[in-house]
Amino acid sequence: MKLANCKRCGVVYRMQHGTRFCPSCLRAEDEEFQRVRNYITENPEAPVIQVSQATKVSTARIYEYVRLGKLVAHSPESDLAVECTSCGTRIVSGRLCYSCQQKFAQSRERNDTSPGDVQMRGRLHLRNRVLDKDEKR
């Protein structure tokens, strides 16, 4: 049995299946996601700020759902679209564009550790940390 602190409320709980939240916060997170998903389903071209105001869910949390692949923007030009964490291209869901996914997959297959790839991995890691800090503000 592994104990952890809930990332949302800080209470100590028994961690199951690697969740970051206690059971009550997990239910609240699921309810928030359902509100956002339902609103976007009914209003697919609504700006993120409108979705946030209507659902009472922060814009950072909405963009997190897109990065996790739980939500998909209707196009790369959409307000809901996010940037590839590697190259900056606008994407509809996830963290990496198709091109960067392929590049990283090929380097893993080759087990390539060339200086360029090592630099890219470090850059991706640092950019994710910066984005995470910005989302918490």
DSSP file (Angstrom, degrees, kcal/mol; ACC not computed):
  #  RESIDUE AA STRUCTURE BP1 BP2  ACC     N-H-->O    O-->H-N    N-H-->O    O-->H-N    TCO  KAPPA ALPHA  PHI   PSI    X-CA   Y-CA   Z-CA
    1    1 A M              0   0    0      0, 0.0     2,-0.5     0, 0.0    15,-0.1   0.000 360.0 360.0 360.0 124.0    0.0    0.0    0.0
    2    2 A K  E     -A   15   0A   0     13,-0.5    13,-2.9     2,-0.0     2,-0.3  -0.903 360.0-151.3-108.4 129.3    1.5    3.3   -1.1
    3    3 A L  E     +A   14   0A   0     -2,-0.5     2,-0.3    11,-0.2    11,-0.2  -0.742  21.0 168.8 -97.5 147.1    0.4    6.6    0.5
    4    4 A A  E     -A   13   0A   0      9,-2.3     9,-2.7    -2,-0.3     2,-0.4  -0.967  35.1-109.1-149.2 162.3    0.5    9.9   -1.4
    5    5 A N  E     -A   12   0A   0     -2,-0.3     7,-0.2     7,-0.2     6,-0.1  -0.822  40.8-110.2 -95.1 136.5   -0.7   13.4   -1.0
    6    6 A C     >  -     0   0    0      5,-2.6     4,-1.1    -2,-0.4    15,-0.2  -0.437  17.8-141.1 -64.3 132.9   -3.5   14.5   -3.3
    7    7 A K  T  4 S+     0   0    0     13,-2.5    -1,-0.1     1,-0.2    14,-0.1   0.670  98.3  41.3 -70.4 -16.6   -2.3   17.0   -5.9
    8    8 A R  T  4 S+     0   0    0     12,-0.3    -1,-0.2     3,-0.1    13,-0.1   0.880 133.3  10.7 -98.5 -48.5   -5.5   19.0   -5.6
    9    9 A C  T  4 S-     0   0    0      2,-0.1    -2,-0.1    13,-0.0    12,-0.1   0.605  89.2-126.3-111.7 -15.1   -6.4   19.2   -1.9
   10   10 A G     <  +     0   0    0     -4,-1.1    -3,-0.1     1,-0.3     2,-0.0   0.397  56.6 144.2  87.8  -3.6   -3.2   17.8   -0.2
   11   11 A V        -     0   0    0     -6,-0.1    -5,-2.6     1,-0.1     2,-0.4  -0.368  55.0-112.1 -69.3 148.3   -5.0   15.1    1.9
   12   12 A V  E     +A    5   0A   0     -7,-0.2     2,-0.3    -9,-0.1    -7,-0.2  -0.675  47.8 164.8 -81.4 132.8   -3.1   11.8    2.4
   13   13 A Y  E     -A    4   0A   0     -9,-2.7    -9,-2.3    -2,-0.4     2,-0.7  -0.939  45.0 -93.8-143.9 164.5   -4.7    8.9    0.6
   14   14 A R  E     -A    3   0A   0     -2,-0.3   -11,-0.2   -11,-0.2     2,-0.2  -0.738  45.9-131.1 -84.1 117.0   -4.0    5.4   -0.5
   15   15 A M  E     -A    2   0A   0    -13,-2.9   -13,-0.5    -2,-0.7     2,-0.4  -0.483  27.4-177.2 -74.4 132.1   -2.7    5.5   -4.1
   16   16 A Q    >   -     0   0    0     -2,-0.2     3,-1.5     1,-0.1    -2,-0.0  -0.998  65.3  -8.2-131.1 131.8   -4.3    3.1   -6.5
   17   17 A H  T 3  S-     0   0    0     -2,-0.4    -1,-0.1     1,-0.3    -2,-0.0   0.761 119.2 -68.3  58.2  28.4   -3.3    2.7  -10.2
   18   18 A G  T 3  S+     0   0    0      1,-0.2    -1,-0.3     2,-0.0     2,-0.1   0.687  81.8 164.5  71.5  19.1   -1.0    5.8  -10.1
   19   19 A T    <   -     0   0    0     -3,-1.5    -1,-0.2     1,-0.1    -3,-0.1  -0.396  33.9-150.2 -70.2 148.6   -3.7    8.4   -9.7
   20   20 A R  S    S+     0   0    0     -2,-0.1   -13,-2.5     2,-0.1     2,-0.3   0.505  73.7  65.3 -93.2  -6.6   -2.6   11.8   -8.5
   21   21 A F  S    S-     0   0    0    -15,-0.2    -2,-0.1   -14,-0.1   -15,-0.1  -0.857  81.7-113.4-123.5 151.4   -5.9   12.6   -6.7
   22   22 A C     >  -     0   0    0     -2,-0.3     4,-2.6     1,-0.1     5,-0.2  -0.306  47.8 -96.7 -68.9 164.9   -7.8   11.3   -3.7
   23   23 A P  H  > S+     0   0    0      0, 0.0     4,-1.9     0, 0.0     5,-0.1   0.871 123.6  48.3 -56.6 -40.7  -11.1    9.7   -4.5
   24   24 A S  H  > S+     0   0    0      1,-0.2     4,-1.9     2,-0.2     5,-0.1   0.911 114.7  44.8 -69.5 -39.6  -13.2   12.8   -3.8
   25   25 A C  H  > S+     0   0    0      2,-0.2     4,-2.9     1,-0.2    -1,-0.2   0.844 109.4  57.2 -70.1 -32.6  -11.0   15.0   -5.9
   26   26 A L  H  X S+     0   0    0     -4,-2.6     4,-2.2     2,-0.2    -2,-0.2   0.906 107.7  47.6 -62.9 -41.5  -10.9   12.4   -8.7
   27   27 A R  H  X S+     0   0    0     -4,-1.9     4,-2.4    -5,-0.2    -2,-0.2   0.911 112.4  49.5 -64.0 -42.4  -14.7   12.5   -8.8
   28   28 A A  H  X S+     0   0    0     -4,-1.9     4,-2.4     2,-0.2    -2,-0.2   0.904 110.4  50.5 -63.6 -41.4  -14.6   16.4   -8.9
   29   29 A E  H  X S+     0   0    0     -4,-2.9     4,-2.5     2,-0.2    -1,-0.2   0.913 110.7  49.3 -60.9 -43.5  -12.0   16.2  -11.7
   30   30 A D  H  X S+     0   0    0     -4,-2.2     4,-2.5     1,-0.2    -2,-0.2   0.899 110.2  50.5 -64.7 -40.6  -14.2   13.8  -13.7
   31   31 A E  H  X S+     0   0    0     -4,-2.4     4,-2.1     2,-0.2    -1,-0.2   0.910 110.3  50.0 -63.7 -41.8  -17.2   16.1  -13.2
   32   32 A E  H  X S+     0   0    0     -4,-2.4     4,-2.3     1,-0.2    -2,-0.2   0.934 111.2  48.8 -60.9 -46.5  -15.2   19.1  -14.4
   33   33 A F  H  X S+     0   0    0     -4,-2.5     4,-3.1     1,-0.2     5,-0.2   0.917 109.5  51.9 -61.0 -43.2  -14.1   17.2  -17.5
   34   34 A Q  H  X S+     0   0    0     -4,-2.5     4,-2.7     1,-0.2    -1,-0.2   0.900 109.2  50.5 -61.2 -40.8  -17.6   16.1  -18.3
   35   35 A R  H  X S+     0   0    0     -4,-2.1     4,-2.3     2,-0.2    -1,-0.2   0.935 113.9  44.7 -61.7 -46.2  -18.9   19.7  -18.1
   36   36 A V  H  X S+     0   0    0     -4,-2.3     4,-2.7     2,-0.2     5,-0.2   0.940 114.2  48.5 -63.6 -47.8  -16.1   20.9  -20.4
   37   37 A R  H  X S+     0   0    0     -4,-3.1     4,-2.2     1,-0.2    -2,-0.2   0.912 112.7  48.1 -60.4 -44.3  -16.6   18.0  -22.9
   38   38 A N  H  X S+     0   0    0     -4,-2.7     4,-2.0    -5,-0.2    -1,-0.2   0.912 112.3  48.9 -63.7 -42.5  -20.4   18.5  -23.0
   39   39 A Y  H  X S+     0   0    0     -4,-2.3     4,-2.3    -5,-0.2    -2,-0.2   0.924 112.8  47.0 -64.1 -44.1  -20.1   22.2  -23.5
   40   40 A I  H  < S+     0   0    0     -4,-2.7    -1,-0.2     2,-0.2    -2,-0.2   0.848 109.3  55.0 -67.9 -33.3  -17.5   21.8  -26.3
   41   41 A T  H  < S+     0   0    0     -4,-2.2    -1,-0.2    -5,-0.2    -2,-0.2   0.909 115.0  39.2 -63.9 -40.9  -19.7   19.1  -27.9
   42   42 A E  H  < S+     0   0    0     -4,-2.0    -2,-0.2     1,-0.2    -1,-0.2   0.794 130.9  29.4 -77.9 -28.7  -22.6   21.5  -28.0
   43   43 A N    ><  +     0   0    0     -4,-2.3     3,-1.8    -5,-0.2    -1,-0.2  -0.635  69.6 170.7-131.1  72.6  -20.4   24.5  -29.0
   44   44 A P  T 3  S+     0   0    0      0, 0.0    30,-0.4     0, 0.0    -1,-0.1   0.722  78.4  44.1 -63.5 -23.6  -17.5   23.2  -31.0
   45   45 A E  T 3  S+     0   0    0     28,-0.1    34,-0.1    29,-0.1    -5,-0.1   0.245  81.6 129.8-105.4  14.0  -16.2   26.5  -32.1
   46   46 A A    <   -     0   0    0     -3,-1.8    34,-0.1    -6,-0.2    33,-0.1  -0.435  64.2-110.8 -68.4 138.7  -16.5   28.3  -28.8
   47   47 A P     >  -     0   0    0      0, 0.0     4,-2.1     0, 0.0     3,-0.5  -0.335  26.8-113.9 -65.4 153.4  -13.3   30.2  -27.6
   48   48 A V  H  > S+     0   0    0      1,-0.2     4,-2.8     2,-0.2     5,-0.2   0.866 116.0  56.5 -59.0 -38.6  -11.5   28.6  -24.6
   49   49 A I  H  > S+     0   0    0      1,-0.2     4,-2.3     2,-0.2    -1,-0.2   0.878 107.6  48.8 -63.1 -36.6  -12.3   31.7  -22.4
   50   50 A Q  H  > S+     0   0    0     -3,-0.5     4,-2.5     2,-0.2    -1,-0.2   0.908 111.5  49.2 -67.5 -42.5  -16.1   31.2  -23.1
   51   51 A V  H  X S+     0   0    0     -4,-2.1     4,-2.2     2,-0.2     6,-0.3   0.920 111.6  50.5 -61.2 -44.0  -15.8   27.5  -22.3
   52   52 A S  H  X>S+     0   0    0     -4,-2.8     4,-1.8     1,-0.2     5,-0.9   0.924 112.5  45.2 -61.0 -47.0  -14.0   28.3  -19.1
   53   53 A Q  H  <5S+     0   0    0     -4,-2.3    -1,-0.2     1,-0.2    -2,-0.2   0.893 115.1  47.5 -66.0 -39.7  -16.6   30.9  -18.0
   54   54 A A  H  <5S+     0   0    0     -4,-2.5    -1,-0.2     1,-0.2    -2,-0.2   0.839 123.0  32.4 -71.4 -33.2  -19.5   28.6  -18.9
   55   55 A T  H  <5S-     0   0    0     -4,-2.2    -2,-0.2    -5,-0.2    -1,-0.2   0.561  98.9-127.3-102.1 -10.3  -18.1   25.5  -17.1
   56   56 A K  T  <5 +     0   0    0     -4,-1.8     2,-0.4     1,-0.3    -3,-0.2   0.839  67.5 130.1  63.2  34.3  -16.2   27.2  -14.2
   57   57 A V      < -     0   0    0     -5,-0.9    -1,-0.3    -6,-0.3    -2,-0.2  -0.969  63.4-108.7-118.2 134.5  -13.1   25.3  -15.2
   58   58 A S     >  -     0   0    0     -2,-0.4     4,-1.9     1,-0.1     5,-0.1  -0.191  18.7-123.6 -63.0 152.7   -9.8   27.2  -15.7
   59   59 A T  H  > S+     0   0    0      1,-0.2     4,-2.7     2,-0.2     5,-0.2   0.864 113.0  58.2 -63.8 -35.3   -8.3   27.6  -19.1
   60   60 A A  H  > S+     0   0    0      1,-0.2     4,-1.8     2,-0.2    -1,-0.2   0.913 106.4  47.9 -60.4 -42.2   -5.1   25.9  -18.0
   61   61 A R  H  > S+     0   0    0      2,-0.2     4,-1.9     1,-0.2    -1,-0.2   0.885 110.5  51.9 -65.8 -39.0   -7.1   22.8  -17.0
   62   62 A I  H  X S+     0   0    0     -4,-1.9     4,-1.6     1,-0.2    -2,-0.2   0.932 110.5  47.2 -63.9 -45.7   -8.9   22.9  -20.4
   63   63 A Y  H  X S+     0   0    0     -4,-2.7     4,-2.6     1,-0.2    -1,-0.2   0.847 107.7  57.7 -64.4 -31.9   -5.6   23.0  -22.3
   64   64 A E  H  X S+     0   0    0     -4,-1.8     4,-2.4    -5,-0.2     6,-0.2   0.902 103.0  53.2 -63.4 -40.1   -4.3   20.2  -20.0
   65   65 A Y  H  X>S+     0   0    0     -4,-1.9     5,-2.1     2,-0.2     6,-1.4   0.885 110.1  48.1 -61.1 -38.2   -7.2   18.0  -21.2
   66   66 A V  H ><5S+     0   0    0     -4,-1.6    28,-2.7     4,-0.2     3,-1.0   0.931 111.4  49.4 -67.6 -45.0   -6.2   18.8  -24.8
   67   67 A R  H 3<5S+     0   0    0     -4,-2.6    -2,-0.2     1,-0.3    -1,-0.2   0.854 110.2  51.1 -63.0 -34.9   -2.5   18.0  -24.1
   68   68 A L  H 3<5S-     0   0    0     -4,-2.4    -1,-0.3    -5,-0.2    -2,-0.2   0.601 116.5-115.8 -77.4 -10.7   -3.6   14.7  -22.4
   69   69 A G  T <<5S+     0   0    0     -3,-1.0    -3,-0.2    -4,-0.5    -2,-0.1   0.555  85.2 117.6  87.5   8.3   -5.6   13.8  -25.5
   70   70 A K  S   <S+     0   0    0     -5,-2.1     2,-0.3    -6,-0.2    -4,-0.2   0.820  78.6  35.6 -76.2 -30.4   -8.9   13.8  -23.6
   71   71 A L  S    S-     0   0    0     -6,-1.4     2,-0.4    -9,-0.1    23,-0.3  -0.910  71.2-156.6-121.4 151.1  -10.2   16.7  -25.8
   72   72 A V        -     0   0    0     -2,-0.3    21,-0.2    21,-0.1     2,-0.1  -0.995  15.6-132.4-129.8 127.5   -9.5   17.3  -29.5
   73   73 A A        -     0   0    0     19,-2.3    19,-0.1    -2,-0.4   -28,-0.1  -0.418  21.3-124.2 -70.7 152.7   -9.8   20.7  -31.2
   74   74 A H  S    S-     0   0    0    -30,-0.4    -1,-0.1     1,-0.2    18,-0.1   0.709  88.3  -2.0 -75.6 -17.7  -11.7   20.8  -34.5
   75   75 A S  S >  S-     0   0    0     16,-0.1     3,-1.5    17,-0.1     6,-0.3  -0.976  72.3-107.0-161.6 161.0   -8.8   22.3  -36.3
   76   76 A P  T 3  S+     0   0    0      0, 0.0    15,-0.1     0, 0.0    -1,-0.0   0.741 119.5  57.6 -64.1 -21.3   -5.2   23.5  -35.7
   77   77 A E  T 3  S+     0   0    0     13,-0.1    14,-0.0     3,-0.0    15,-0.0   0.565  85.1 112.1 -83.6  -8.8   -6.5   27.1  -36.2
   78   78 A S  S X  S-     0   0    0     -3,-1.5     3,-1.0     1,-0.1    -5,-0.1  -0.226  78.9-122.6 -63.8 152.5   -9.0   26.6  -33.3
   79   79 A D  T 3  S+     0   0    0      1,-0.2    -1,-0.1   -34,-0.1   -34,-0.1   0.747 113.7  58.5 -64.4 -24.3   -8.6   28.5  -30.1
   80   80 A L  T 3  S+     0   0    0     -5,-0.1    -1,-0.2   -34,-0.1    -7,-0.1   0.643  83.3 105.3 -81.8 -16.4   -8.5   25.1  -28.4
   81   81 A A    <   -     0   0    0     -3,-1.0     2,-0.2    -6,-0.3    11,-0.2  -0.264  56.9-153.7 -65.1 153.1   -5.5   23.9  -30.4
   82   82 A V  E     -B   91   0B   0      9,-2.2     9,-3.7   -16,-0.1     2,-0.3  -0.720  18.1 -99.4-122.1 171.9   -2.1   23.7  -28.6
   83   83 A E  E     -B   90   0B   0      7,-0.3     7,-0.2    -2,-0.2     2,-0.2  -0.727  35.9-106.6 -96.0 144.3    1.5   23.9  -29.7
   84   84 A C     >  -     0   0    0      5,-2.9     4,-1.4    -2,-0.3    12,-0.2  -0.493  27.2-137.1 -60.7 131.0    3.8   20.9  -30.3
   85   85 A T  T  4 S+     0   0    0     10,-3.1    -1,-0.1    -2,-0.2    11,-0.1   0.633  98.3  43.8 -72.2 -11.4    6.2   20.9  -27.3
   86   86 A S  T  4 S+     0   0    0      9,-0.4    -1,-0.2     3,-0.1    10,-0.1   0.888 132.6   8.3 -95.9 -52.5    9.1   20.1  -29.7
   87   87 A C  T  4 S-     0   0    0      2,-0.1    -2,-0.1     0, 0.0     9,-0.1   0.598  91.2-119.4-111.1 -14.1    8.7   22.3  -32.8
   88   88 A G     <  +     0   0    0     -4,-1.4    -3,-0.1     1,-0.3     2,-0.1   0.469  57.3 150.1  90.1   0.9    5.9   24.7  -31.9
   89   89 A T        -     0   0    0     -6,-0.1    -5,-2.9     1,-0.1     2,-0.3  -0.411  55.1-106.2 -65.0 141.8    3.5   23.7  -34.7
   90   90 A R  E     -B   83   0B   0     -7,-0.2     2,-0.3    -2,-0.1    -7,-0.3  -0.557  45.8-178.5 -71.9 131.1   -0.2   24.1  -33.8
   91   91 A I  E     -B   82   0B   0     -9,-3.7    -9,-2.2    -2,-0.3     3,-0.1  -0.895  33.5-131.9-130.6 159.4   -1.8   20.6  -33.1
   92   92 A V  S    S-     0   0    0     -2,-0.3   -19,-2.3     1,-0.2     2,-0.3   0.686  84.6  -3.8 -86.7 -19.1   -5.3   19.5  -32.2
   93   93 A S  S    S+     0   0    0    -21,-0.2    -1,-0.2   -11,-0.1   -26,-0.2  -0.970 100.2  27.2-168.2 153.0   -4.4   17.2  -29.4
   94   94 A G  S    S-     0   0    0    -28,-2.7   -25,-0.1    -2,-0.3   -26,-0.1  -0.423  82.9 -78.2  91.6-164.4   -1.5   15.7  -27.5
   95   95 A R  S    S+     0   0    0      1,-0.2   -10,-3.1    -2,-0.1    -9,-0.4   0.677 103.7  46.6-110.5 -27.7    2.0   17.0  -26.9
   96   96 A L  S    S-     0   0    0    -12,-0.2    -1,-0.2   -11,-0.1    -3,-0.1  -0.921  74.4-125.0-123.4 144.4    3.8   16.3  -30.2
   97   97 A C     >  -     0   0    0     -2,-0.4     4,-2.3     1,-0.1     5,-0.2  -0.305  39.8-100.6 -73.4 168.8    2.9   16.8  -33.8
   98   98 A Y  H  > S+     0   0    0      1,-0.2     4,-2.4     2,-0.2     5,-0.2   0.899 122.0  53.5 -59.7 -42.5    3.0   13.8  -36.2
   99   99 A S  H  > S+     0   0    0      1,-0.2     4,-2.2     2,-0.2    -1,-0.2   0.920 111.4  44.2 -60.9 -45.9    6.3   14.8  -37.6
  100  100 A C  H  > S+     0   0    0      2,-0.2     4,-2.5     1,-0.2     5,-0.2   0.859 110.5  55.6 -69.6 -34.6    8.0   15.0  -34.2
  101  101 A Q  H  X S+     0   0    0     -4,-2.3     4,-2.4     2,-0.2    -2,-0.2   0.930 110.0  46.5 -59.9 -44.6    6.4   11.8  -33.1
  102  102 A Q  H  X S+     0   0    0     -4,-2.4     4,-2.6     2,-0.2    -2,-0.2   0.909 111.1  52.0 -64.3 -42.5    7.9   10.0  -36.1
  103  103 A K  H  X S+     0   0    0     -4,-2.2     4,-2.0     1,-0.2    -2,-0.2   0.918 113.1  43.9 -61.6 -44.8   11.3   11.6  -35.5
  104  104 A F  H  X S+     0   0    0     -4,-2.5     4,-1.8     2,-0.2    -1,-0.2   0.878 112.6  52.4 -69.6 -36.9   11.4   10.5  -31.8
  105  105 A A  H  X S+     0   0    0     -4,-2.4     4,-2.3    -5,-0.2    -2,-0.2   0.913 110.2  48.5 -64.2 -41.8   10.1    7.0  -32.7
  106  106 A Q  H  X S+     0   0    0     -4,-2.6     4,-2.2     1,-0.2    -2,-0.2   0.901 110.0  50.9 -65.8 -40.6   12.8    6.6  -35.4
  107  107 A S  H  X>S+     0   0    0     -4,-2.0     5,-2.5     1,-0.2     4,-0.6   0.854 111.1  49.4 -67.3 -32.2   15.5    7.7  -32.9
  108  108 A R  H  <5S+     0   0    0     -4,-1.8     3,-0.3     3,-0.2    -2,-0.2   0.907 109.4  51.6 -69.5 -41.7   14.3    5.2  -30.4
  109  109 A E  H  <5S+     0   0    0     -4,-2.3    -2,-0.2     1,-0.3    -1,-0.2   0.901 115.3  41.4 -61.9 -40.5   14.2    2.4  -32.9
  110  110 A R  H  <5S-     0   0    0     -4,-2.2    -1,-0.3    -5,-0.1    -2,-0.2   0.615 104.4-132.0 -79.7 -12.1   17.8    3.1  -33.9
  111  111 A N  T  <5 -     0   0    0     -4,-0.6     2,-0.3    -3,-0.3    -3,-0.2   0.895  42.7-178.7  57.8  39.9   18.7    3.6  -30.3
  112  112 A D      < +     0   0    0     -5,-2.5    -1,-0.2    -6,-0.2    -2,-0.1  -0.535  25.9 175.6 -78.5 129.9   20.4    6.8  -31.5
  113  113 A T        +     0   0    0     -2,-0.3    -1,-0.1    -3,-0.1    -5,-0.0  -0.199  23.2 152.8-125.7  40.8   22.1    8.9  -29.0
  114  114 A S    >>  -     0   0    0      1,-0.1     4,-2.1     4,-0.0     3,-0.5  -0.337  59.7-107.9 -67.8 155.2   23.6   11.5  -31.3
  115  115 A P  H 3> S+     0   0    0      0, 0.0     4,-2.4     0, 0.0     5,-0.2   0.831 118.3  57.3 -54.9 -35.1   24.2   15.0  -29.8
  116  116 A G  H 3> S+     0   0    0      2,-0.2     4,-2.2     1,-0.2     5,-0.1   0.915 108.2  45.6 -62.8 -43.5   21.3   16.5  -31.8
  117  117 A D  H <> S+     0   0    0     -3,-0.5     4,-2.6     2,-0.2    -1,-0.2   0.892 112.0  51.2 -67.8 -39.5   18.8   14.0  -30.3
  118  118 A V  H  X S+     0   0    0     -4,-2.1     4,-2.1     1,-0.2    -2,-0.2   0.920 111.1  48.9 -63.7 -42.1   20.2   14.5  -26.8
  119  119 A Q  H  X S+     0   0    0     -4,-2.4     4,-2.4    -5,-0.2    -2,-0.2   0.912 110.7  51.3 -61.7 -42.0   19.8   18.2  -27.2
  120  120 A M  H  X S+     0   0    0     -4,-2.2     4,-2.7     2,-0.2    -2,-0.2   0.910 108.8  50.2 -63.5 -43.5   16.2   17.8  -28.5
  121  121 A R  H  X S+     0   0    0     -4,-2.6     4,-2.4     1,-0.2    -1,-0.2   0.919 112.3  47.4 -62.1 -42.9   15.3   15.6  -25.5
  122  122 A G  H  X S+     0   0    0     -4,-2.1     4,-2.6     2,-0.2    -1,-0.2   0.900 111.9  50.3 -64.3 -40.3   16.7   18.2  -23.1
  123  123 A R  H  X S+     0   0    0     -4,-2.4     4,-2.7     2,-0.2    -2,-0.2   0.918 110.9  48.8 -64.2 -43.8   14.9   21.0  -24.9
  124  124 A L  H  X S+     0   0    0     -4,-2.7     4,-2.3     2,-0.2    -2,-0.2   0.923 111.7  49.6 -61.7 -44.5   11.6   19.1  -24.8
  125  125 A H  H  X S+     0   0    0     -4,-2.4     4,-1.9     1,-0.2    -2,-0.2   0.933 113.6  45.1 -61.2 -47.6   12.0   18.4  -21.1
  126  126 A L  H  X S+     0   0    0     -4,-2.6     4,-2.2     1,-0.2    -1,-0.2   0.900 111.7  52.0 -64.9 -41.2   12.8   22.0  -20.2
  127  127 A R  H  X S+     0   0    0     -4,-2.7     4,-2.6     1,-0.2    -1,-0.2   0.895 108.3  51.9 -64.1 -39.1   10.0   23.3  -22.3
  128  128 A N  H  X S+     0   0    0     -4,-2.3     4,-2.6     1,-0.2    -1,-0.2   0.908 109.2  50.4 -62.0 -41.7    7.5   21.0  -20.6
  129  129 A R  H  X S+     0   0    0     -4,-1.9     4,-2.0     2,-0.2    -2,-0.2   0.898 111.6  47.7 -64.0 -39.8    8.7   22.2  -17.2
  130  130 A V  H  X S+     0   0    0     -4,-2.2     4,-2.3     2,-0.2    -2,-0.2   0.923 112.8  48.5 -66.3 -44.4    8.2   25.9  -18.3
  131  131 A L  H  X S+     0   0    0     -4,-2.6     4,-2.2     1,-0.2    -2,-0.2   0.903 110.0  52.1 -62.2 -41.4    4.8   25.2  -19.7
  132  132 A D  H  X S+     0   0    0     -4,-2.6     4,-1.2     1,-0.2    -1,-0.2   0.901 110.1  48.5 -62.0 -41.3    3.7   23.3  -16.5
  133  133 A K  H  X S+     0   0    0     -4,-2.0     4,-0.8     1,-0.2     3,-0.2   0.903 111.1  50.7 -65.5 -40.6    4.8   26.3  -14.4
  134  134 A D  H >< S+     0   0    0     -4,-2.3     3,-0.6     1,-0.2    -2,-0.2   0.875 107.5  53.4 -64.8 -37.2    2.9   28.8  -16.6
  135  135 A E  H 3< S+     0   0    0     -4,-2.2    -1,-0.2     1,-0.2    -2,-0.2   0.800 103.6  56.8 -68.4 -28.3   -0.2   26.7  -16.4
  136  136 A K  H 3<        0   0    0     -4,-1.2    -1,-0.2     1,-0.2    -2,-0.2   0.718 360.0 360.0 -76.2 -20.3   -0.1   26.7  -12.6
  137  137 A R    <<        0   0    0     -4,-0.8    -1,-0.2    -3,-0.6    -2,-0.2   0.480 360.0 360.0 -73.4 360.0   -0.1   30.5  -12.5
